[in-house]
Amino acid sequence: MNRYRIPLTILIFLAILFLPYWIYVPLLFAGVLVLPFFWEGIFFGLLIDTLYAESGLLVSTIIYSFAFWATLILVMMIPVRKRLRTYA
């Protein structure tokens, strides 16, 4: 699965820059779920927030940020991945 990490990272980055949100959000979500420890998802969430978020720096807006949800999904997937077994 590591050989797909770099192409998927580049694909998600280009999707964030050039495609609508209904394409890059599922791609980012799939990358976080499929790739082990896809920490780039947090940075992509920050990129999405930087490029497309409305202005305002309130504590309540962190709940609506993509970086927050990417971090939350990554943290939730760590114990799940330990329990999953993959067979070659």
C-alpha positions as a LaTeX table, in Angstrom:
\begin{tabular}{lrrr}
\hline
Residue & $x$ (\AA) & $y$ (\AA) & $z$ (\AA) \\
\hline
Met1 & 0.00 & 0.00 & 0.00 \\
Asn2 & 2.99 & 2.32 & 0.42 \\
Arg3 & 3.57 & 2.47 & $-3.33$ \\
Tyr4 & 0.17 & 4.18 & $-3.67$ \\
Arg5 & 0.90 & 6.80 & $-1.01$ \\
Ile6 & 2.76 & 9.32 & $-3.17$ \\
Pro7 & 0.40 & 9.17 & $-6.20$ \\
Leu8 & $-2.65$ & 9.42 & $-3.94$ \\
Thr9 & $-1.10$ & 12.34 & $-2.06$ \\
Ile10 & $-0.44$ & 14.16 & $-5.34$ \\
Leu11 & $-3.93$ & 13.34 & $-6.59$ \\
Ile12 & $-5.56$ & 14.72 & $-3.44$ \\
Phe13 & $-3.39$ & 17.85 & $-3.56$ \\
Leu14 & $-4.32$ & 18.56 & $-7.17$ \\
Ala15 & $-7.97$ & 17.79 & $-6.46$ \\
Ile16 & $-7.98$ & 20.35 & $-3.64$ \\
Leu17 & $-6.52$ & 22.98 & $-5.92$ \\
Phe18 & $-8.57$ & 22.39 & $-9.06$ \\
Leu19 & $-11.71$ & 20.30 & $-8.38$ \\
Pro20 & $-14.94$ & 21.03 & $-6.48$ \\
Tyr21 & $-15.33$ & 20.05 & $-2.85$ \\
Trp22 & $-17.63$ & 17.10 & $-3.54$ \\
Ile23 & $-14.68$ & 15.39 & $-5.23$ \\
Tyr24 & $-11.74$ & 16.25 & $-2.96$ \\
Val25 & $-13.52$ & 15.70 & 0.37 \\
Pro26 & $-14.30$ & 12.00 & $-0.35$ \\
Leu27 & $-10.78$ & 11.56 & $-1.74$ \\
Leu28 & $-9.28$ & 12.98 & 1.44 \\
Phe29 & $-11.57$ & 10.83 & 3.58 \\
Ala30 & $-10.64$ & 7.72 & 1.58 \\
Gly31 & $-6.95$ & 8.54 & 1.89 \\
Val32 & $-7.23$ & 8.84 & 5.66 \\
Leu33 & $-9.10$ & 5.53 & 5.89 \\
Val34 & $-7.08$ & 3.49 & 3.41 \\
Leu35 & $-3.49$ & 4.62 & 3.92 \\
Pro36 & $-1.83$ & 3.86 & 7.25 \\
Phe37 & $-0.96$ & 6.98 & 9.25 \\
Phe38 & $-1.91$ & 9.41 & 6.52 \\
Trp39 & $-0.75$ & 12.46 & 8.47 \\
Glu40 & $-0.76$ & 14.44 & 5.27 \\
Gly41 & $-4.53$ & 14.53 & 5.67 \\
Ile42 & $-4.15$ & 17.01 & 8.53 \\
Phe43 & $-2.04$ & 19.29 & 6.36 \\
Phe44 & $-4.52$ & 18.95 & 3.52 \\
Gly45 & $-7.27$ & 19.92 & 5.94 \\
Leu46 & $-5.29$ & 23.01 & 6.89 \\
Leu47 & $-4.82$ & 23.76 & 3.18 \\
Ile48 & $-8.56$ & 23.47 & 2.57 \\
Asp49 & $-9.26$ & 25.72 & 5.54 \\
Thr50 & $-6.70$ & 28.25 & 4.34 \\
Leu51 & $-7.96$ & 28.36 & 0.77 \\
Tyr52 & $-11.71$ & 28.04 & 1.15 \\
Ala53 & $-12.78$ & 28.82 & 4.74 \\
Glu54 & $-14.66$ & 31.93 & 5.68 \\
Ser55 & $-12.84$ & 34.50 & 7.74 \\
Gly56 & $-13.23$ & 34.38 & 11.46 \\
Leu57 & $-11.14$ & 32.98 & 14.26 \\
Leu58 & $-13.62$ & 31.77 & 16.82 \\
Val59 & $-13.32$ & 28.69 & 18.98 \\
Ser60 & $-16.62$ & 27.40 & 17.61 \\
Thr61 & $-15.27$ & 27.46 & 14.05 \\
Ile62 & $-12.68$ & 24.76 & 14.83 \\
Ile63 & $-15.50$ & 22.20 & 14.88 \\
Tyr64 & $-16.26$ & 23.05 & 11.26 \\
Ser65 & $-12.67$ & 22.91 & 10.03 \\
Phe66 & $-11.39$ & 20.15 & 7.80 \\
Ala67 & $-8.14$ & 19.86 & 9.76 \\
Phe68 & $-10.09$ & 19.08 & 12.93 \\
Trp69 & $-12.08$ & 16.30 & 11.28 \\
Ala70 & $-9.02$ & 14.83 & 9.56 \\
Thr71 & $-7.21$ & 14.72 & 12.91 \\
Leu72 & $-10.21$ & 13.17 & 14.62 \\
Ile73 & $-10.56$ & 10.44 & 11.99 \\
Leu74 & $-6.83$ & 9.69 & 12.16 \\
Val75 & $-6.91$ & 9.33 & 15.94 \\
Met76 & $-10.00$ & 7.13 & 15.79 \\
Met77 & $-8.43$ & 4.88 & 13.15 \\
Ile78 & $-5.26$ & 4.11 & 15.17 \\
Pro79 & $-6.88$ & 1.54 & 17.52 \\
Val80 & $-9.06$ & 0.18 & 14.71 \\
Arg81 & $-6.04$ & $-0.47$ & 12.50 \\
Lys82 & $-4.35$ & $-2.42$ & 15.30 \\
Arg83 & $-7.31$ & $-4.78$ & 15.42 \\
Leu84 & $-7.58$ & $-5.27$ & 11.67 \\
Arg85 & $-5.58$ & $-7.95$ & 9.99 \\
Thr86 & $-4.60$ & $-7.92$ & 6.37 \\
Tyr87 & $-3.68$ & $-11.10$ & 4.58 \\
Ala88 & $-1.48$ & $-11.12$ & 1.52 \\
\hline
\end{tabular}
